[in-house]
């Protein structure tokens, strides 16, 4: 089931405002519990976790910045 453009836009905003900060807190807490790894390993972990959140959500964010699609003709 495809979401309407307006619904996708609202959901994307909610993910960015609520979901991403929650993910950042979770990721930093998780890395803190692991201890301090060497610098390059820590850099790789932060970079990997920084990209990991966007992979499952790329479908949601695709096309959000474009103007809304034209309404289907009534007939």
C-alpha positions as CSV (number, residue, x, y, z in Angstrom):
1,X,0.0,0.0,0.0
2,X,1.5,3.3,-1.1
3,X,1.3,6.3,1.2
4,X,-0.1,9.5,0.0
5,X,2.4,12.3,-0.6
6,X,1.1,14.4,2.2
7,X,1.2,11.5,4.7
8,X,4.8,10.6,3.6
9,X,5.8,14.2,4.1
10,X,4.3,14.3,7.6
11,X,5.8,11.0,8.5
12,X,9.3,12.1,7.2
13,X,9.1,15.2,9.4
14,X,8.1,13.2,12.4
15,X,11.0,10.8,11.8
16,X,13.5,13.7,11.5
17,X,12.2,15.6,14.6
18,X,11.6,12.6,16.9
19,X,13.3,9.5,15.4
20,X,16.7,10.8,14.5
21,X,17.4,12.4,17.9
22,X,16.2,9.2,19.7
23,X,18.5,7.2,17.4
24,X,21.5,9.4,18.2
25,X,20.9,9.0,21.9
26,X,20.6,5.2,21.5
27,X,23.8,5.0,19.3
28,X,25.9,7.2,21.6
29,X,24.7,5.2,24.7
30,X,25.5,1.9,22.9
31,X,29.0,3.1,21.9
32,X,29.6,4.4,25.4
33,X,28.9,1.0,26.9
34,X,31.4,-0.6,24.5
35,X,34.2,1.4,26.0
36,X,36.6,3.7,24.1
37,X,38.0,1.8,21.0
38,X,41.0,3.1,19.0
39,X,40.4,6.3,17.1
40,X,39.9,4.8,13.6
41,X,37.6,2.1,14.9
42,X,35.5,4.8,16.7
43,X,35.4,6.9,13.6
44,X,34.3,3.9,11.5
45,X,31.6,3.1,14.1
46,X,30.2,6.6,14.2
47,X,30.3,6.9,10.4
48,X,28.6,3.5,10.0
49,X,25.9,4.3,12.5
50,X,25.4,7.7,10.9
51,X,24.5,6.1,7.6
52,X,22.7,3.1,9.0
53,X,19.6,5.1,10.1
54,X,19.0,6.4,6.6
55,X,19.1,3.1,4.7
56,X,15.7,1.8,5.7
57,X,14.1,5.2,5.5
58,X,15.4,6.3,2.0
59,X,12.1,5.2,0.4
60,X,10.2,7.5,2.8
61,X,12.4,10.5,2.1
62,X,12.6,10.0,-1.7
63,X,10.7,12.8,-3.5
64,X,9.6,14.7,-0.3
65,X,11.3,18.0,-1.4
66,X,9.6,18.1,-4.7
67,X,6.2,19.8,-5.2
68,X,3.2,17.7,-4.7
69,X,2.1,15.5,-7.6
70,X,-0.9,16.8,-9.6
71,X,-4.3,15.5,-8.5
72,X,-5.8,12.8,-10.6
73,X,-8.6,14.0,-12.9
74,X,-12.1,13.6,-11.7
75,X,-14.4,12.0,-14.1
